[in-house]
Amino acid sequence: MTRTPLVLVVEDNEVNQLLTASVLGREGFEVDIAGTSEQALEHLRDRLPDLILMDIQLPGMDGLALTRRLKADPVTAHIVVVALTAHAMTGDREQSLAAGCAGYISKPIDTRAFGSQVRAFLRPQVPFAGEPRTDATLSGT
């Protein structure tokens, strides 16, 4: 049975929140938004997403510190975290990976490719509602 993947976007910029949620919603994702690390932790108490898009520069606890915290907790360690940041400095990608991020998507996002970029990080056990199956075989052939 397929279900709609849930993505938690941890982003403090309201314009980026709206753009990200709009693009992901159009691509068939369910989206929750948190503006701070503390709000993200509150969301995670209610339900666990399939993937977290994590801005690195957040007020208070930054995105890398939150990622390390999530990866150290057995309840949240399995959640895929992808850095989503305007930081394009040398070493930022490596720092994100070292903190536990599965990958890195630069801002500004490419709205035409963003859904596919996010989908590529989802684990195979999270079937995507409406996405064509590539492992199906026809019976009788």
C-alpha positions as CSV (number, residue, x, y, z in Angstrom):
1,M,0.0,0.0,0.0
2,T,1.3,3.4,-0.9
3,R,1.1,6.5,1.3
4,T,2.0,10.1,0.9
5,P,5.5,10.7,2.3
6,L,5.7,13.3,5.1
7,V,8.5,15.9,4.9
8,L,9.3,18.2,7.8
9,V,10.8,21.4,6.6
10,V,12.9,23.2,9.2
11,E,13.4,26.7,7.9
12,D,13.1,30.1,9.6
13,N,12.5,32.2,6.4
14,E,8.8,32.5,5.7
15,V,9.2,32.9,2.0
16,N,11.4,29.8,1.8
17,Q,8.8,27.9,3.9
18,L,6.0,28.8,1.5
19,L,8.0,28.1,-1.6
20,T,9.3,24.7,-0.3
21,A,5.8,23.7,0.9
22,S,4.2,24.7,-2.3
23,V,6.6,22.8,-4.6
24,L,6.6,19.7,-2.4
25,G,2.8,19.8,-2.1
26,R,2.5,20.0,-5.9
27,E,4.9,17.0,-6.1
28,G,2.6,14.9,-3.9
29,F,4.3,15.2,-0.5
30,E,2.7,16.0,2.8
31,V,4.6,18.9,4.4
32,D,5.0,20.1,8.0
33,I,6.8,23.3,8.7
34,A,9.0,24.3,11.7
35,G,10.6,27.7,12.0
36,T,13.1,26.8,14.7
37,S,14.8,23.7,16.1
38,E,12.6,23.9,19.1
39,Q,9.5,23.9,16.9
40,A,10.9,20.9,15.0
41,L,11.3,19.0,18.2
42,E,7.7,19.7,19.1
43,H,6.6,18.4,15.7
44,L,8.6,15.3,16.2
45,R,6.9,14.5,19.5
46,D,3.6,14.4,17.5
47,R,4.6,12.4,14.5
48,L,7.8,11.3,12.7
49,P,8.4,12.3,9.1
50,D,10.0,10.2,6.4
51,L,12.5,13.0,5.7
52,I,13.6,16.3,7.2
53,L,14.8,19.2,5.1
54,M,17.1,21.1,7.5
55,D,18.2,24.7,7.1
56,I,21.6,25.0,8.6
57,Q,21.3,28.6,10.0
58,L,18.5,28.7,12.4
59,P,17.8,31.0,15.4
60,G,18.8,29.3,18.6
61,M,20.0,25.8,18.0
62,D,21.4,25.6,14.5
63,G,20.5,22.9,12.0
64,L,23.7,20.9,12.4
65,A,23.3,20.8,16.2
66,L,19.7,19.6,15.8
67,T,20.7,17.0,13.2
68,R,23.4,15.6,15.6
69,R,20.8,15.5,18.4
70,L,18.3,13.7,16.2
71,K,20.9,11.1,15.0
72,A,21.9,10.5,18.7
73,D,18.3,9.7,19.7
74,P,17.2,6.1,18.9
75,V,13.6,7.3,18.2
76,T,14.7,9.7,15.5
77,A,18.0,8.3,14.3
78,H,16.4,6.6,11.3
79,I,14.9,9.7,9.8
80,V,16.6,10.9,6.7
81,V,17.9,14.5,7.2
82,V,18.9,16.6,4.2
83,A,20.7,19.9,4.6
84,L,18.8,22.7,2.8
85,T,20.9,25.8,2.9
86,A,22.2,28.8,1.1
87,H,25.6,28.1,2.5
88,A,27.8,27.1,-0.4
89,M,31.1,27.6,1.3
90,T,33.9,25.0,1.0
91,G,33.4,22.5,3.8
92,D,29.7,23.1,4.4
93,R,28.8,19.9,2.6
94,E,31.3,17.9,4.6
95,Q,30.1,19.5,7.8
96,S,26.5,18.6,7.0
97,L,27.4,15.0,6.2
98,A,29.5,14.7,9.4
99,A,26.6,15.9,11.5
100,G,24.4,13.1,10.0
101,C,22.8,14.6,7.0
102,A,22.2,12.2,4.1
103,G,22.9,14.9,1.6
104,Y,22.8,18.5,0.7
105,I,20.5,20.7,-1.5
106,S,21.5,24.3,-2.1
107,K,19.2,27.3,-2.0
108,P,17.8,28.9,-3.9
109,I,16.0,25.7,-4.9
110,D,15.4,24.8,-8.6
111,T,11.6,24.4,-8.5
112,R,11.7,22.1,-11.5
113,A,14.1,19.6,-10.0
114,F,13.4,20.0,-6.3
115,G,10.7,17.3,-6.0
116,S,12.9,14.8,-7.7
117,Q,15.9,15.8,-5.6
118,V,13.9,15.2,-2.4
119,R,12.3,12.0,-3.7
120,A,15.8,10.6,-4.4
121,F,16.6,10.7,-0.6
122,L,13.5,8.7,0.4
123,R,14.2,5.2,1.5
124,P,12.9,2.4,-0.8
125,Q,10.5,1.2,2.0
126,V,8.5,4.5,1.6
127,P,6.5,3.9,-1.5
128,F,5.5,7.1,-3.2
129,A,1.7,7.4,-3.8
130,G,1.1,7.7,-7.5
131,E,4.7,7.0,-8.6
132,P,5.0,4.3,-11.2
133,R,6.5,1.1,-9.9
134,T,9.6,-0.2,-11.6
135,D,9.7,-3.5,-9.9
136,A,6.3,-4.8,-11.2
137,T,6.1,-7.7,-13.6
138,L,3.3,-8.8,-15.8
139,S,1.7,-12.2,-15.0
140,G,1.5,-14.6,-17.9
141,T,4.4,-13.2,-19.8
